[in-house]
Amino acid sequence: MKKYNIQFPRIKTGHLGQDEAFFYLQHNNKKEKILFHDYENIYKNQGLYEQLFYERLKCVSPKKVTDALKHVIDVNKDNFSEMRVLDFGAGNGMMGEEIKKTGVSRLVGVDIIGEAKIAADRDRPGTYDEYYVMDFTRLTNEDREAIRSWNLNTLTTVAALGFGDIPPLAFLEALNLINKEGWIAFNIKETFLSNADASGFSKLIKELLFSEYLYINHLERYRHRLSIEGVPLYYFSIICWKNTDVPDSFIKQYIA
């Protein structure tokens, strides 16, 4: 696999937020500035995402959330061979690759950008039974029927919630495309559960976790990865049992 010349900026004071972080990519005799959340550009370079986040910054979230889900499934005496999974915000397939190892029945990926599907097909062919490029804030009835046709009973989403990557409405749509009883596995930055965070996404997660729609089975704080300054970034891995669909009366407050 090709190795890239990745350079992190020198931060004189304070630190960059995760949605502000960037790096320099030296290639073709040029020095290109790329934001961490510029996934379209990162995915075009095979292996760059893995080298940046998993080799340099030691990200462990796909395995961590998968292991947590597997533990909860085992404790509840369910069977991975009966799980039909929607990997939401699937990117280039890092989470899908971990989930695939568990022996799930079906694995469907979805992302909003076409470059993600291209990267997943290129780097991890055969991981997904199907991979859709869809905007879950603008789903058509045909889109919903395509997803529902898989009879999905598990939702996973890793390192994709918050920071504007997945809006609250999109997450709620994904929740409701899972069977009325099923498993939900995701991770979020630790600050999203604090009272100090009053953002729309933080409000959504806190309301969901203490509602009749989801029952918490697992909540664990862990080191997601390092920042470019070498500071640990802590997340929560969360596994929930979906008890029922989220009603329109709840969803409408998150429609822009």
C-alpha positions as CSV (number, residue, x, y, z in Angstrom):
1,M,0.0,0.0,0.0
2,K,1.3,3.5,-0.9
3,K,2.6,5.6,1.9
4,Y,1.8,9.3,1.9
5,N,3.8,12.3,3.1
6,I,1.4,13.6,5.8
7,Q,2.3,16.7,7.8
8,F,0.4,18.2,10.7
9,P,0.3,22.0,11.2
10,R,2.1,23.6,14.2
11,I,-0.5,25.0,16.6
12,K,0.9,28.0,18.4
13,T,-1.8,28.4,21.0
14,G,-4.7,26.2,22.2
15,H,-5.8,23.5,19.8
16,L,-8.0,22.9,16.8
17,G,-11.5,21.5,17.2
18,Q,-12.2,18.2,15.5
19,D,-14.3,20.0,12.8
20,E,-11.4,22.5,12.3
21,A,-8.5,20.0,12.2
22,F,-6.5,19.7,8.9
23,F,-3.3,18.3,7.6
24,Y,-0.9,18.9,4.7
25,L,-0.5,16.2,2.0
26,Q,2.8,16.5,0.1
27,H,2.4,14.9,-3.4
28,N,3.1,15.6,-7.0
29,N,5.5,18.4,-5.9
30,K,2.6,20.2,-4.2
31,K,1.6,20.8,-0.6
32,E,-2.2,20.5,-0.3
33,K,-4.1,21.5,2.8
34,I,-7.0,19.0,3.5
35,L,-9.5,19.2,6.3
36,F,-10.1,16.1,8.3
37,H,-13.8,16.1,7.3
38,D,-13.0,16.6,3.6
39,Y,-13.8,12.9,3.1
40,E,-14.4,13.3,-0.7
41,N,-10.8,14.4,-1.2
42,I,-9.3,11.9,1.3
43,Y,-11.1,8.9,-0.2
44,K,-9.7,9.6,-3.6
45,N,-6.3,8.7,-2.4
46,Q,-6.2,4.9,-1.6
47,G,-5.0,4.2,1.9
48,L,-4.8,7.8,3.0
49,Y,-7.8,7.6,5.4
50,E,-6.3,4.5,7.1
51,Q,-2.8,6.0,7.3
52,L,-4.1,9.3,8.7
53,F,-6.7,8.1,11.2
54,Y,-5.6,4.6,12.1
55,E,-1.9,4.6,11.8
56,R,-0.9,8.1,12.8
57,L,-3.8,9.0,15.1
58,K,-4.5,5.5,16.5
59,C,-8.3,5.4,15.9
60,V,-9.9,2.2,17.4
61,S,-13.6,3.0,17.2
62,P,-14.7,0.4,14.5
63,K,-13.3,-2.5,16.5
64,K,-14.3,-1.0,19.9
65,V,-18.0,-0.5,18.9
66,T,-18.1,-3.9,17.2
67,D,-16.7,-5.6,20.2
68,A,-19.2,-3.8,22.5
69,L,-22.1,-4.9,20.2
70,K,-20.8,-8.5,20.1
71,H,-20.6,-8.5,23.9
72,V,-24.2,-7.3,24.3
73,I,-25.5,-9.7,21.7
74,D,-23.8,-12.6,23.5
75,V,-25.1,-11.5,26.9
76,N,-28.7,-11.3,25.5
77,K,-28.2,-14.7,23.8
78,D,-29.0,-13.3,20.3
79,N,-27.2,-14.6,17.2
80,F,-25.1,-12.6,14.8
81,S,-26.1,-14.9,12.0
82,E,-29.6,-13.4,12.3
83,M,-28.5,-9.8,12.2
84,R,-29.2,-7.7,9.1
85,V,-27.2,-4.5,9.5
86,L,-27.4,-1.0,8.1
87,D,-23.9,0.6,8.4
88,F,-24.9,4.3,8.3
89,G,-22.2,6.7,7.3
90,A,-20.3,3.7,6.0
91,G,-17.5,5.7,4.4
92,N,-14.8,3.5,2.9
93,G,-15.9,0.4,4.8
94,M,-13.8,0.4,8.0
95,M,-16.8,-0.4,10.2
96,G,-18.3,-2.7,7.7
97,E,-15.1,-4.7,7.6
98,E,-15.2,-5.3,11.4
99,I,-19.0,-6.1,11.4
100,K,-18.5,-8.6,8.5
101,K,-16.1,-10.6,10.7
102,T,-18.9,-11.4,13.1
103,G,-20.8,-13.4,10.5
104,V,-23.9,-11.2,10.1
105,S,-26.6,-12.3,7.7
106,R,-26.7,-9.1,5.6
107,L,-24.7,-5.9,5.6
108,V,-25.9,-2.8,3.8
109,G,-23.8,0.4,3.6
110,V,-25.1,3.9,3.0
111,D,-23.3,7.2,2.7
112,I,-24.1,10.6,1.4
113,I,-21.1,11.0,-0.9
114,G,-20.3,8.9,-4.0
115,E,-16.6,8.9,-3.3
116,A,-17.3,6.8,-0.2
117,K,-18.9,4.0,-2.2
118,I,-16.2,4.2,-4.8
119,A,-13.5,3.8,-2.0
120,A,-15.4,0.9,-0.3
121,D,-15.8,-0.9,-3.6
122,R,-12.1,-0.3,-4.4
123,D,-10.6,-1.1,-1.0
124,R,-13.0,-3.7,0.5
125,P,-14.8,-5.4,-2.4
126,G,-17.5,-7.8,-1.3
127,T,-17.9,-6.4,2.2
128,Y,-21.4,-5.0,1.6
129,D,-24.3,-6.9,0.1
130,E,-25.4,-3.4,-1.2
131,Y,-24.1,0.1,-0.8
132,Y,-26.4,3.1,-1.3
133,V,-25.5,6.7,-1.9
134,M,-28.4,8.6,-0.3
135,D,-29.1,11.8,1.5
136,F,-31.2,10.7,4.5
137,T,-32.6,14.3,5.0
138,R,-34.2,14.0,1.5
139,L,-35.3,10.4,1.2
140,T,-37.9,9.5,-1.4
141,N,-40.5,6.8,-0.8
142,E,-38.5,4.7,-3.3
143,D,-35.4,5.2,-1.2
144,R,-37.2,4.1,2.0
145,E,-38.6,1.0,0.3
146,A,-35.2,0.1,-1.0
147,I,-33.8,0.1,2.5
148,R,-36.8,-1.6,4.1
149,S,-36.6,-4.4,1.6
150,W,-33.6,-5.7,3.5
151,N,-35.7,-6.2,6.6
152,L,-32.9,-4.7,8.7
153,N,-32.7,-5.2,12.5
154,T,-29.4,-3.5,13.4
155,L,-28.0,0.0,12.9
156,T,-24.3,0.8,13.2
157,T,-22.8,4.2,12.8
158,V,-19.2,5.0,13.9
159,A,-17.2,8.3,14.0
160,A,-20.0,9.9,11.9
161,L,-22.3,11.6,14.4
162,G,-22.0,15.3,15.3
163,F,-19.9,18.0,13.7
164,G,-22.5,18.3,10.9
165,D,-21.6,15.1,9.2
166,I,-24.9,13.5,9.9
167,P,-27.8,15.8,10.8
168,P,-30.3,14.8,13.6
169,L,-33.0,14.3,11.0
170,A,-30.9,11.8,9.0
171,F,-30.1,9.8,12.2
172,L,-33.8,9.6,13.1
173,E,-34.6,8.5,9.6
174,A,-32.0,5.7,9.9
175,L,-33.4,4.7,13.2
176,N,-36.9,4.3,11.8
177,L,-35.7,2.2,8.9
178,I,-34.6,-0.5,11.4
179,N,-37.3,-3.0,12.5
180,K,-39.4,-1.8,15.4
181,E,-37.3,-4.1,17.7
182,G,-33.6,-4.2,16.9
183,W,-30.1,-3.2,18.0
184,I,-28.5,0.3,17.7
185,A,-24.7,0.6,18.0
186,F,-22.9,4.0,17.7
187,N,-20.3,6.2,19.2
188,I,-20.3,9.9,20.1
189,K,-17.8,12.4,21.5
190,E,-18.0,12.5,25.3
191,T,-19.0,16.2,25.3
192,F,-22.2,15.5,23.5
193,L,-23.6,13.9,26.7
194,S,-22.6,16.8,28.9
195,N,-25.0,19.5,30.1
196,A,-22.7,22.1,28.7
197,D,-23.4,21.1,25.1
198,A,-26.7,22.6,24.0
199,S,-26.3,21.8,20.3
200,G,-29.2,20.2,18.4
201,F,-27.4,16.9,18.0
202,S,-26.5,16.7,21.7
203,K,-30.1,17.5,22.6
204,L,-31.3,14.7,20.3
205,I,-29.0,12.0,21.7
206,K,-29.8,12.9,25.3
207,E,-33.5,12.8,24.6
208,L,-33.3,9.5,22.8
209,L,-31.2,7.8,25.4
210,F,-33.7,8.6,28.2
211,S,-36.8,7.9,26.1
212,E,-39.1,4.9,25.7
213,Y,-37.8,4.5,22.1
214,L,-34.3,3.2,23.1
215,Y,-33.1,1.1,26.1
216,I,-29.4,1.5,26.9
217,N,-27.5,-1.8,27.2
218,H,-24.0,-0.6,27.1
219,L,-22.3,2.8,27.7
220,E,-18.5,3.0,27.9
221,R,-16.0,5.9,27.7
222,Y,-12.9,5.1,25.8
223,R,-10.0,6.7,23.8
224,H,-11.3,7.2,20.3
225,R,-8.1,8.5,18.8
226,L,-5.4,11.2,19.3
227,S,-5.7,14.8,18.1
228,I,-3.0,16.2,15.9
229,E,-1.4,17.6,19.1
230,G,-1.3,14.1,20.5
231,V,-4.1,14.7,23.0
232,P,-6.5,11.8,23.6
233,L,-10.0,12.3,22.3
234,Y,-12.6,10.4,24.3
235,Y,-15.8,9.0,23.0
236,F,-18.7,6.9,24.4
237,S,-19.6,3.6,22.7
238,I,-23.3,3.1,23.1
239,I,-25.4,0.0,22.4
240,C,-29.2,0.3,22.7
241,W,-32.2,-1.9,22.1
242,K,-34.7,-0.2,19.9
243,N,-38.1,-0.6,21.5
244,T,-40.2,1.2,19.0
245,D,-40.1,3.6,16.1
246,V,-39.6,7.3,16.9
247,P,-42.9,9.1,16.2
248,D,-43.4,12.0,13.8
249,S,-44.2,14.3,16.8
250,F,-40.7,13.8,18.0
251,I,-39.0,14.0,14.6
252,K,-40.7,17.3,13.5
253,Q,-38.6,19.3,16.0
254,Y,-35.5,18.4,14.1
255,I,-36.8,19.2,10.6
256,A,-35.0,22.4,9.5
